[in-house]
Amino acid sequence: MTLSSKKRIVKDYDALSEDILNQVKLNYPYGFADNLVKYTNKDGKLVSALPFETEDIYYLIRMSLVEAEQIIEDDDDYDDDGNLKDEFADSMEVGESDDDDEDMD
């Protein structure tokens, strides 16, 4: 499925399902801060978000640089250097989820 044909969703990190959160962690094992993108939201405000794709959905997960760093610091699945712990990656099986989320369009 191409990006243009995927459902596109903007969502806060805290509002994601556990399954999607786990997939995001596996996709970004070295933290989120270096992967943030900036875009103009529907209100014309410049905001930052973490891009993430599943088979059917393209997410923009809203977070600032400070929030991205704090999320990793507070998450026990990441070590003191901000890297995903091997135990977490080894224990997870990547699956897809179809949550009811807000469309970006």
N, C-alpha and C positions, 0 to 999 in steps of 0.2 A: 504494500500500500504506500503510495507516495505521500509526502507531507501535505500537499495541497488537497488530498482527498481524506485526510485524517480529521477527526473531530479535534478542535483546538480549545483548550481550557486554561484559564488563569485561576490559580488557587493559592491560598496561604499554606505554608508548610504544615502548620498545626492542624489544618483541616483535611489533610491527606489520610487515606486509609493506611493501616499498618502494612498491608501488602505493598502498596505503592511506595511507602517510606522505605521499606526494606530494599525494593528495587532501586530506588534513588541512591541509597547508601552503596549498593553494589556497583552502580554505574559511576559513582564519584568516590572512590576509596581514599582519595587524598584530600577530601574536603570540598567545599562548594565555592569558596571565595574567588578562586582563580577562574571559575567557569560562569560567573554571572554575566548576563547580557542586559543592556539598557534598551528600553523602548518607551514610546509615548503612549500612555493609556487613553481610554476613551474620553477622559476629562482634559486631555492635553498636557498632563503632568508627566515628566520624565521619571520613570521608575526602573528598578532593577529586578531581575528574576533569574532563576536557575532553569534552563531548558531541560526537558526530560521527555523521552518518547517511549511509548509502549507500541505494541503492534497496531493498535487502533486509535490511540490518542496522543496528541502533542500537548504537553503541559508547559506552562510558564509558571514556575513556583515562586510567588512573590517573596522577596527578602532583600534587605539592604546588605551591604558588605559587613557591617557590624553584626547584624542578625546571623549572617552566614557563619561568621567566626564563632559567635556565641553558641549556636546550635551544635557545632562540632565539639566545642569545649565542654558543653554540658552532657553530651551523648556518651554513655559508657561503652558503646560499641566502637568508639575511636580512642586511640591511645593518646598519650600526652603530647605527641608530635603532630596530632591531627590526622593520623592515618588509620584506616579501618583495620580493626584487629582481625588476624587470620581466623580466629575461632568463629567470628560472626560470619565471615564469607564462607567458611567450610560448613556451617550449619544451615545455610539458606539454600533453598531451591528457588530459582527465578520462575515466577508465574505471571500471568497477565490478569488484570482486573478491569472490569467495566463499571466504574463507579458512576453514579448520577452526579455530575458536576456542572458548574456554570459554563456555558459556551463563551468563547472569546468573541465570536462573531456578532 
